[in-house]
Amino acid sequence: MKHNFLEPLAWLAVAPSITDSLTGFSNMNVDTAAFFNWSVLFPNFVLLAAFISIMVEKIPKVATALTGASLLLVCQYMTQAEAFAAIDFNVITLLVGMMILINILGHTGALNALGMMAARLTRGNNLLMLLVFSTMTAFLSAIFDNVTTVILMGSITCVIANKLEINPVPFLIAETICSNIGGTATLIGDPPNIMIGSAAKLSFNDFLFNLAPVVLLILPIALVTLCFIYRKDLSIDNRYGKRKSDLPVEGVITDYPLMWKAVAVMVAVFAGFILHAQIGLEAGTIAMAGAAFLLIFENRKNIWDDVEWTTIFFFIGLFVMVGAVEKSGTVEILARAFIDMTSGNQHIMPIVLMWISAFASAIIDNVPYTATMIPLVESIKASNPAASGESLWWSLALGACLGGNGSLIGATANVIVADMARANGSRLSFVEFIKVGGLIMVLSLIVSTLYIWLRYLA
């Protein structure tokens, strides 16, 4: 008997924004009866409820994730051993290690000095300042993670905007968009990439060689688009001539010896990322080893306070919930449906996956979305050996990372910058961000589609 696959709620976790536009699902031979088993429905209900809670933002997302994970354990849907096995500790240790390294470097004042230097080099030209700050943000997001980068660059931008008496919102939006684009280029640039790299055993070099080229194509297009959209705001004069003395570079760096130690350790850590296959260590181990060494020289309590523990525990709860959905068999059913939808065509699957991922990530935070999709891609590869696993992983990474620009809740960095603007007395509206970020997301996807097709599918 033929069934309509749009009925199961579990599909909402995969493509909530495009189900109305997909035709042909009603003709797929998918056994939806399996969904009506409570052991399958329960973890999907929990995950769907968590997604809705994250979107509504009435409850902190870390509380949502941990409550969902706890519910699955208390109801004995999963054992504690299964829950711990579902947590990807390579992702956890990589995040903690990099947070410690970056926070120690930040405490030396090096990154603040970099921002002040950029402001003085632009000599108060708003257009040039937007280009320089946005490019810096994209570059730093590829080296660090984009959440940490927007916190640092956004703080510097707000200070400079206040001194020059200009509206910080165009600069903050541009930096956020460019952080999501720049973070796409490397393994450690964006949390979805960290998760994909760990699950697919992809190295730092794999991400750099496969995603950095398309990022270099997208970034100039994004910058030109941003300058055109905000041309009126950027044409307003600022008070740089009277306030440039308030933007000193000298004296901003407070601890030169620690700064050089931090830079040396960061260089060693990145060398380890590049050579991880040769030295036989995962990225998480390398990052934690670098952080541990640097803590010998800087072990103040506030370093640990600066680690985003809410993000870490959010990931832990999320991994447990996704592990429960995977255990239920939902992922295998969705994988078969996806293969049927694309007729198993290995040239179509990566493109469809990328566009679905982008629009879904614009509605759902790209971290939980990616956590849900990783086992789906693995199941697609297992069910359809002809599928190119490499192009599927890169399509998922591009869709999830670039889709984060589609709305204000599409990526963690977006929410952080909105809060930063509010604290600064400005308003970054949901609608304004969609108008700008959504346009750039679509342009980015068009470029990415051509790139994936020409490099991997043609």
N, C-alpha and C positions, 0 to 999 in steps of 0.2 A: 504494500500500500504506500502511496506517495503522501508525504506530509509537508506542511509548511514549516520550514526551519526557523522562521522569524518568531515563532511562538515561544521558545525557551528564553527565560530571562538571562541565561548565561551568555547568550549572544550579545547582550547589551554591553558586556565588559570588553567585547572585541571591537565592535563598530557602532557605537551609539549614535554617531552623527550621520551615518549614511544608509541605515537600514531601509529608509523609505525610497532610496534611489536605486537599490539593488533589485534587478529583475531576474527572474529565472530561478529564484530560490524555491518557489513553489513547485518546481519540477524536479527537485533533487531527491534522490533516494537516500534519505538519512533517517535512521531509527531514532525518532524523538521520544519513543516510549521510555527509553533509558532515563530521560530527564525526570520522569514522574516518580522515580524512586527517591524516597526521602533522603537516603544517604548521598544522593547526587545533588538534590535540591538544596540541602541545608548549607553546605559550604559556599555554594553560589549565592544564596541569599545573604550570607554573612559578608561576602566580598562585595556584592552589589550595594548593600547597605553602607559599607565602609566607603565606597566610591561616592555615593550620594552625600554622605556626611562630609567628606573631604571637599566636595564641590560647594556645599552650602556654607562651610566654614563657621558653623555655630559652635562646634566642639573642636579643640585642638587636634590636628591630624594624628599626632603621636598617641593621644588618648584613644582615638578611634581605632588605630591599628592595633594597639595593645589590648583593647577591649575585645575586638574581633578575634584575635589570637587566643585570648584567655577563654572566650566563650567556646571555641572549638575544643580546647583542652578540658574545660570543666564538664562539657557535655560528652566527653570521652569519644569525640569523633577522631581525634588523633591522640597517640600516646606522647609522652614527653620525649621519648627517644626519637619519634618521627618528627616532632617539632624542631628539635635541635638539628636533626639531619637536614631539614628544609632550609635552615639559615645558611647563607653563603658567607662564611667567615672571611673569605678572601676580600669580599667587598667591604665588610665591616672594618677589617684591619687596615685596608687601604685608605678608607675615609678618615679613620682616627689618626693614622700616621701622617697623612697630608695636612690635616687640620692643625696638628701640633707643629709641624715644620713651618707652615705658613704663618701661624700665630706668633711663633718666636721671631720670625723674620719681620713681621709687622710691628712687633714691640720695639724693634731697633729704630723705627722711624724711616726705614729705607723706602717703603712704598709711598709714604706721605711725601717724602722728598721728591720722588719721581713725579707725583702729581703736581706739586708746586712748580717743578722745573718745566713741565709741559705747559702749564698756564702762562708762565713768563715767556716761553718761546713763542707762543701764539700772539703775544703782545695785545691781548684783549680782543682779538678778532673772533667774534662768536662762531662764524662758520668754520674757521680753522680750528678753533677750540673743540667744536663738536667732532670734527674729523679726527683730530689727534686723540682726544679722550676715548672716542668710540673704537678707534684702531688699537689703542693701548689695551682697552678692555677685552677686545677679541683676542689679542695676542696673549695677554695674561691668563685669560680663561682657558686657553689651550695648554698653558704651562701648569697653572694651578687648577682648581675647579671653579666653575662659573659662579657658584653661590658665594664663595669666599671673595672672589674678584669683585662682584658687584657691591658687596658690603664695603670693601676698601675703596673702590673707585667712586661709589655713590656717596660715601661720607666725604671724600675729598671734594667731589663736585658740589655738594650742598654748601660746604664751607666757602668755596670759591664763588659760587653763585650769590651767596649772601654778601660777601665783600664787594662784589661787582654790581650788586643790586639788579640781577637778572633772574628771569624765571628758570628754575632748574629742571622743570618737567621735560622739555624737549631733549635735554642732555641725558636725563635719567632714562627716558624711553629708548633713546638711541643706544646708550650703553647696555641696557638690558637686552635689547634685540641682538646687538653685536656679541654679547657674552654667550647667548645661546648658539649663535652661528660659530663663533670661535671655539666654544667648548665641544663642538661636533668633531673637530679635527683630530683629537687625540683620545687615548684610552682613559685618561684621568680628567678630561675637560668637563664632562657632564656625567652625572650619576647613571643615566641609562647606558652610556658607553662602558662604565665600570662593570655594570651588571652583565651586559652582553659579552664583554671580553672575558669575564670569569666563567660564564656558562659555556661559551663556544671555544674556550682555550685560545683566544686571539691575543697576540702580543701588542705591546706598545708600537712596535714597528708596523704591524699589520694595519692598525688604525691610521698611523701617520701616512703610510704609502697609499692607502685606499681612500681615505676621507679628506685628508688635507688638500689635495688638488681641487676637489669640488668646492671646498670652503673658500679657497683662494679665488674661485670664480664667482661665488655668491656674494662675498663681502663687499667688493666694489659696487655691485648692483644695489645692495642694501644701503650703502653709504650715500650713493647718488639719490636714491629714493627718499631717504631721510632728509637730506639737504633740500630737496624740492618741496617736500611736505611742510617743513618748518622754515622756509625761506623768509617769511615775514617776521617770525620771532627772531631769527638770526640777524636780521637787518637793523634791529634796534641797538642803539649805542649803549655801551656800558660805562662803568666808572673806573676802568683800568688805569687811566692816566693818573687819577687821584689816589688810587688804592694799591698800586703795584708794590708799595713798600710793605703792605700787609700780607704779601705772598712771598716770604723769604724762603730761600733754599738752605742757606747757612743756618746751622743750629737745629735743623729738623731731625737729623740723624743723631740719636742720643747714645748709641753704643756701637762704635765702629768695630771693636774686636769681636763682639758677638755677631754683628752683621756679616763679617767676612767668614766666620765659622759657619753661619747659617747658609751663606751662598755656596761654600765649599761642599757642605753636606747635601744641599739641593742638587748640585752638579753630580755628585756621586750617586744620588738616588736615581736621577734621570739616566745616568749611564747604566745603572742596574736595570732599569726598565727596558732599555734598548737591548741589553745583553742577557735578559732573564732566561732565555732558552738555553744559552751557553752555560750559565752558572747554575741552572736548575732550581731557581727560586721564583715563587709567584710574586706579583706586584705588591700584594698586601704585606708579605714578609719583608720585602725590600724597604717599603715605606716605614714600617714599624721599626726596623733596624736603624734607619736614619734618624727617626724621631727619638729613639732611645739614646742614641749616641749624643744628639744635640741636647737632650735633657740633662746630660752630665754637666753642661756648662750653664744651662738656664732651666732651673727647676722650681720657679716660683709658682705659688698656688694659682695665681690668675691665669697661667698658661692652661691649666686644666679647666678653669672656668670658661675659657674661650672656646673649648671644644663644643661643637653643637651636638650635645647629647640627645636632644629631642630628635634630631635627624637620625642619629644612630639607632635609637630605640624604635623610631618609625620604621626604619628598614627591617629591623628584627621582627616586629609584628606583621609587617607586610609579607615577608618571606614565609612566615608560618601560614598565613591565610592562603597565599598562592599555592603553597605546598599541599594544603587541604583540598583545594580545587583540582590540583593535578592528581591527587590520590583518588578523587571521585570518578575519574574517567572522562570528565568534561572536555579536557584538552584534546583527547584523541577524537572525540566526536566533532569538535570544532575544526580540527585539522582536516578530517575527511570532508567536512562541508566546504572548507576553503578550497580544497583541491577540486571538488565538484564544481564550485562556483567559477573557477578559472579553467575548468576542463583539463586540469593537470598540466596546463601549458607553462613550461618553465620560463618562457619569455614574458608571460603576462603576470605570473605570480609575484615576482619582486616589485613590479610597478604598482600593482593593486595593493600589496602589503604596505608599501611606502605611503601611498595616499590615505589609506585607511588609518594608518598609524599617526599620520600628521593631524588629521581632523579629530581623531579620538583624543590625541594628546593635547589638543587645544581645549577640549572640554574637561578631560580628566588630567590631573597632574601626571606628567610623563613618567614619573618614577613608578607608581603603582601600575600604570598601563604597561610599561616595559616588563615589569615583574610577571605580569599575566601572560604577555606574549612570548616570552622566552621559551617556556615549555611547549607552547603552540608551534613555534618554528621548529623546535627539535622534533616534534611529532610529525610535522609536515615532511621533514627530511626523511624520517623513518618510514612514513607511509608512501612516499613518492621518491624512490632512489634517484630518479632522473633529475630531480630538482637540484639546482645549483645552490648549495648551502651558503657559499661565500656571498653571492649576490643577495640572498635572503637576509643575511645578517647585516649587510651594509644598508639594505633598504630599510630594515627595521630601525637601525641607528639613525639614519637620515630623517626618517619620518618622525620618530620620537623626539629627537633633539630639535629639529627645525620646527616641528609642530608646536613646540613650547612657545613660539612667538605668536601663536594664533589667538591667544586670549590672556587676560591677566592672571588666570589660574592655571595656565598651561605648564608653568615651570615654577619651581620653588624660588628661583631668582626673581621672577616677576613680582611675586607677592612681597618679597623682602623690599624691593625698590618702592613699591606702592606704599608700604608702611613708612619707609624712609622719607618719601615726599610728604606724607601726612604729618610726620613729626617735624618737618621743616616748614610747615604752614602752607604747603601747596597741595593741590589735589590732582592725583593721577586717576582719571576715571576709567571704568571698565570699558565704556564705549570708545573712548579715544584710543585706548591701547589696541582694541580690536581693529579699528580703522587703519592704524599704522602697521601694527604687527601682523594682522591678517593679510594685508596686501603683500608685505614682504615674505610672509610664509608661502603664499601662492607662487610668487616669483621664484623663491628658493626651490620649491618643489618642481617647477618647470625645468629649471637648470639641472636639478638632481635627476629628474627623469631622463633627460638627454644624456647625462653623464653615465647613469647606470646602464642605459640601453647601449650606448656606444662602447663602453669599456667591458661590459660583462655579457651582454646578450646578443649583440649584432654578429 
